[in-house]
């Protein structure tokens, strides 16, 4: 699955993992993300409905950097608010799309209380 799918569709007892204070989000990857998973969660929360089907969301917010640049309210999240001019917003949007479209496997380690994102790139 893609990272944006893991962040919007994987729950534990009907709660998003980012909302569980006892769980840590860990990553297993060769190439680093542009943003921390918690930053991407905040972005996803601002643009997509958790647990909804693809046809209920505007997936251009996770697949199209130009659409994001033109339509996203960059003041909605702390990390996005740092992009103040057009060039910075385009760069940020491209990095968001690059991160959210990476392929991952998800493992919920209930013993360690970890939401493990295992990147397959």
C-alpha positions in Angstrom: 0.0 0.0 0.0 1.0 3.6 -0.3 2.0 5.6 2.7 -1.1 7.9 2.5 -3.3 4.7 2.6 -1.5 3.4 5.7 -1.9 6.7 7.4 -5.7 6.9 6.7 -6.8 3.3 6.8 -4.9 1.5 9.4 -6.5 1.7 12.9 -6.3 0.0 16.2 -9.6 -0.4 18.0 -11.1 2.2 15.7 -8.5 4.8 16.5 -5.8 6.1 14.2 -2.4 5.1 15.5 -1.2 8.7 15.7 -4.0 9.3 18.2 -2.9 6.5 20.5 -0.5 8.0 23.1 1.1 4.7 24.0 2.1 3.9 20.4 5.2 5.0 18.7 5.4 5.3 14.9 8.7 3.7 13.7 10.0 3.5 10.2 12.2 0.9 8.5 13.6 2.5 5.3 16.7 2.9 3.2 15.9 6.4 1.9 14.7 8.9 4.4 11.4 10.6 4.2 11.2 14.4 3.6 8.9 14.7 6.6 8.3 12.9 9.9 5.3 10.5 9.8 3.5 12.6 12.5 3.9 15.7 10.2 2.4 13.7 7.4 -0.5 12.6 9.7 -1.3 16.2 10.4 -1.3 17.0 6.7 -3.5 14.0 5.9 -5.9 15.0 8.7 -6.3 18.4 7.1 -7.1 17.1 3.6 -8.6 13.6 3.8 -11.3 11.9 5.9 -9.8 9.0 7.9 -11.2 5.6 7.1 -13.1 6.8 4.0 -13.1 5.2 0.6 -11.1 6.7 -2.2 -14.2 8.1 -3.9 -15.0 10.1 -0.8 -11.7 12.0 -0.8 -10.0 14.3 -3.2 -6.9 12.2 -3.8 -5.3 15.1 -5.8 -4.2 16.3 -2.3 -1.8 13.3 -2.1 -1.0 12.8 -5.8 -0.7 16.2 -7.5 1.8 18.7 -6.4 0.4 21.5 -8.6 -3.1 20.9 -7.2 -1.7 21.1 -3.6 0.2 24.3 -4.4 -3.0 25.9 -5.8 -5.6 24.6 -3.3 -4.0 23.7 0.0 -4.3 26.2 2.9 -0.6 26.1 3.9 -1.4 27.7 7.3 -3.3 24.5 8.4 -0.1 22.7 9.5 3.0 23.9 11.3 5.5 22.5 8.8 3.5 23.7 5.8 3.2 27.2 7.2 7.0 27.6 6.7 6.4 27.7 2.9 5.7 31.4 2.4 6.3 32.0 -1.3 5.2 30.1 -4.4 8.5 28.4 -5.0 8.7 27.1 -1.4 5.1 25.8 -1.7 5.8 24.0 -4.9 8.9 22.4 -3.4 6.9 21.4 -0.2 4.0 20.0 -2.3 6.4 17.9 -4.4 8.0 16.5 -1.2 4.6 15.7 0.3 3.6 13.8 -2.9 6.9 12.0 -2.9 6.5 10.8 0.7 2.9 9.9 0.6 3.2 7.8 -2.5 6.0 5.6 -1.3 5.1 1.9 -0.9 5.0 0.5 2.6 4.0 -2.6 4.6 2.5 -2.0 8.0 3.1 -4.0 11.1 1.4 -3.4 14.4 3.6 -4.6 17.2 1.3 -4.9 20.1 4.1 -5.9 22.5 6.4 -3.0 21.7 3.4 -0.6 21.1 4.8 0.3 17.7 3.2 1.2 14.4 5.9 0.0 12.1 6.0 1.5 8.6 8.2 -0.8 6.5 9.2 0.9 3.3 9.7 -1.4 0.3 11.8 1.0 -1.8 
